[in-house]
Amino acid sequence: MANRKVLRRAKIKRRIRKKVFGTSTIPRLSVFRSNKQIYAQLIDDLTGKTIASSGSLKNDDAAKGNKTDQASVVGKNIADKAKESGVESVVFDRNGYLYHGRVKSLAESAREGGLKF
């Protein structure tokens, strides 16, 4: 039987994804966080393709510091990759996670990197 917390997040995720949709000009910035790592993707939902991605697992800069610091490095990295791809604004998909802690840190550093959402 699934955990209540997992079911609650899945319900919130479905509710968010009803409203959030990414295109090639304004992709969806999707965040996934595990217990140890955090990942971000820019997704074009029209074609179902990932435009750019970044994560703390293989990023040497993100290996330093605590998990919130790692999330801010990933946010800056995804903002740089978005600029290289010609993307300036995105829609933020927090993927059912609360906008707090690591998710908030990633979003704020992506905004500092030049992404608009």
C-alpha positions as CSV (number, residue, x, y, z in Angstrom):
1,M,0.0,0.0,0.0
2,A,1.3,3.4,-0.9
3,N,2.3,6.0,1.6
4,R,-0.3,8.8,2.3
5,K,2.4,11.4,1.7
6,V,3.2,10.0,-1.8
7,L,-0.5,9.9,-2.7
8,R,-1.0,13.4,-1.5
9,R,1.9,14.7,-3.6
10,A,0.6,12.8,-6.7
11,K,-2.8,14.4,-6.2
12,I,-1.2,17.9,-6.0
13,K,1.0,17.1,-9.0
14,R,-2.1,16.2,-11.1
15,R,-3.8,19.4,-10.1
16,I,-0.8,21.5,-11.1
17,R,-0.2,19.7,-14.4
18,K,-3.8,20.5,-15.4
19,K,-2.9,24.2,-15.6
20,V,0.8,24.2,-16.4
21,F,1.8,23.5,-20.0
22,G,5.1,24.3,-21.8
23,T,5.7,25.2,-25.4
24,S,8.9,25.6,-27.4
25,T,9.0,29.4,-26.8
26,I,7.9,29.1,-23.1
27,P,8.9,25.7,-21.8
28,R,7.9,24.1,-18.5
29,L,10.6,24.1,-15.9
30,S,10.0,20.8,-14.0
31,V,11.7,20.1,-10.7
32,F,12.4,16.7,-9.2
33,R,13.9,16.2,-5.9
34,S,15.1,13.0,-4.3
35,N,16.3,12.6,-0.8
36,K,19.9,13.4,-1.8
37,Q,19.8,15.1,-5.3
38,I,17.7,17.7,-7.2
39,Y,17.1,17.9,-10.9
40,A,15.5,20.4,-13.3
41,Q,14.3,20.1,-16.9
42,L,13.0,22.5,-19.5
43,I,10.3,20.6,-21.3
44,D,8.4,21.4,-24.5
45,D,5.1,19.6,-23.9
46,L,3.9,20.1,-27.6
47,T,6.6,17.7,-28.9
48,G,7.3,15.9,-25.6
49,K,11.0,16.8,-25.8
50,T,13.5,18.0,-23.1
51,I,15.2,21.2,-24.2
52,A,17.7,21.3,-21.4
53,S,18.4,19.6,-18.1
54,S,20.6,20.0,-15.1
55,G,21.1,18.1,-11.9
56,S,23.2,18.0,-8.8
57,L,24.4,14.4,-9.3
58,K,27.0,14.9,-12.0
59,N,27.6,18.6,-11.4
60,D,30.9,19.1,-9.6
61,D,29.9,22.6,-8.4
62,A,26.7,21.3,-6.8
63,A,28.6,18.6,-4.9
64,K,29.8,21.3,-2.4
65,G,27.6,22.6,0.4
66,N,24.3,21.6,1.8
67,K,21.3,20.5,-0.3
68,T,19.8,24.0,-0.5
69,D,23.1,25.3,-1.9
70,Q,23.2,22.4,-4.4
71,A,19.7,23.5,-5.5
72,S,20.8,27.1,-6.1
73,V,23.7,25.9,-8.3
74,V,21.3,23.7,-10.3
75,G,19.0,26.7,-10.8
76,K,21.8,28.9,-12.1
77,N,23.0,26.1,-14.3
78,I,19.5,25.5,-15.9
79,A,19.2,29.3,-16.4
80,D,22.5,29.3,-18.3
81,K,21.4,26.4,-20.4
82,A,18.1,28.0,-21.1
83,K,19.8,31.2,-22.4
84,E,22.0,29.1,-24.7
85,S,18.8,27.5,-26.1
86,G,17.2,30.9,-26.6
87,V,14.6,30.6,-23.8
88,E,14.0,33.6,-21.7
89,S,10.7,32.8,-19.9
90,V,9.3,29.5,-18.5
91,V,6.4,28.2,-16.6
92,F,7.4,26.7,-13.2
93,D,6.3,23.2,-12.4
94,R,7.1,22.4,-8.8
95,N,5.9,18.8,-9.4
96,G,3.7,18.6,-6.2
97,Y,6.5,19.7,-3.9
98,L,5.9,22.7,-1.6
99,Y,7.5,26.0,-2.7
100,H,9.9,25.9,0.2
101,G,13.5,25.0,0.9
102,R,15.3,23.4,-2.1
103,V,12.5,24.0,-4.6
104,K,12.4,27.7,-3.6
105,S,16.2,28.0,-3.7
106,L,16.3,26.5,-7.2
107,A,13.5,28.8,-8.5
108,E,15.1,32.0,-7.0
109,S,18.5,31.2,-8.4
110,A,17.0,30.5,-11.9
111,R,15.3,33.9,-11.7
112,E,18.6,35.5,-10.7
113,G,20.2,33.7,-13.7
114,G,17.7,35.6,-16.0
115,L,14.7,33.3,-16.4
116,K,11.3,34.9,-16.1
117,F,8.4,33.1,-14.5
